Amino acid sequence: MEGEDFTSVPGGTTVPNGGNGALRQVDDYAVTLDMAKQLCMMSHTELGKKVRLTEKQKERRKQVLQNALISHRASSRSKKTGIN
């Protein structure tokens, strides 16, 4: 979504159009880090695979930490109320 995931870069870039010496103008975009990760994860490249694995590991660590926090809070509540 433009303005949220990416923004258009005015002016674009001039690139060769094939081998005939002609040039063409292409649009440029600045993407957010989250959008770059999403694009990378959608690609079927080695870099995309590494990003997917890294993101999975981060999600697993996040889940472990959330579960530990929930357990800690439940334990703290039971100690305060005297419930085991």
C-alpha positions in Angstrom: 0.0 0.0 0.0 1.6 3.2 -1.1 2.5 5.6 1.7 2.5 2.7 4.2 4.7 0.0 2.6 6.5 2.0 0.0 6.7 5.5 -1.5 7.4 6.5 -5.1 10.8 8.1 -5.7 10.4 11.1 -8.1 12.5 11.0 -11.2 13.0 7.3 -11.4 16.1 5.8 -13.2 17.2 5.7 -16.8 18.3 2.2 -17.9 19.3 0.6 -21.1 16.4 -0.9 -23.1 17.9 -4.1 -24.4 21.0 -4.2 -26.5 20.0 -1.6 -29.1 21.5 1.4 -27.2 18.0 2.9 -26.4 17.2 4.1 -22.9 14.0 3.9 -21.0 12.8 5.5 -17.8 11.7 3.1 -14.9 10.0 4.1 -11.7 11.9 3.8 -8.4 10.4 3.0 -5.0 11.6 3.3 -1.4 10.3 0.4 0.6 10.0 -0.1 4.3 12.0 -2.7 6.1 8.9 -4.8 6.7 8.0 -4.6 3.0 11.6 -5.5 2.0 11.4 -8.6 4.3 8.0 -9.6 2.9 9.3 -9.3 -0.7 12.4 -11.2 0.2 10.4 -14.0 1.9 8.2 -14.3 -1.2 11.2 -14.7 -3.5 12.6 -18.2 -4.2 16.3 -17.3 -3.7 18.9 -18.2 -1.1 18.6 -14.8 0.5 14.8 -15.2 0.7 15.3 -18.6 2.4 17.7 -17.1 4.9 15.3 -14.3 5.7 12.4 -16.8 6.1 14.5 -18.9 8.5 15.6 -15.8 10.5 12.0 -14.6 10.8 10.8 -18.0 11.9 13.5 -18.1 14.6 12.5 -14.6 15.8 8.9 -15.7 16.0 9.8 -18.8 18.0 11.9 -16.8 20.5 9.1 -14.3 20.8 6.6 -17.0 21.5 8.9 -18.6 24.2 9.3 -15.2 25.9 5.6 -14.5 25.8 4.8 -18.0 27.3 7.4 -17.4 30.0 5.9 -14.0 30.8 2.4 -15.5 31.0 3.7 -18.2 33.3 5.5 -15.7 35.5 2.5 -13.5 35.8 0.3 -16.5 36.7 2.8 -17.6 39.3 3.0 -14.1 40.8 -0.8 -13.9 41.0 -1.1 -17.2 42.7 1.5 -16.3 45.3 -0.3 -13.0 46.0 -3.6 -14.8 46.5 -2.2 -17.9 48.1 -3.5 -20.1 45.4 -1.2 -22.9 44.1 
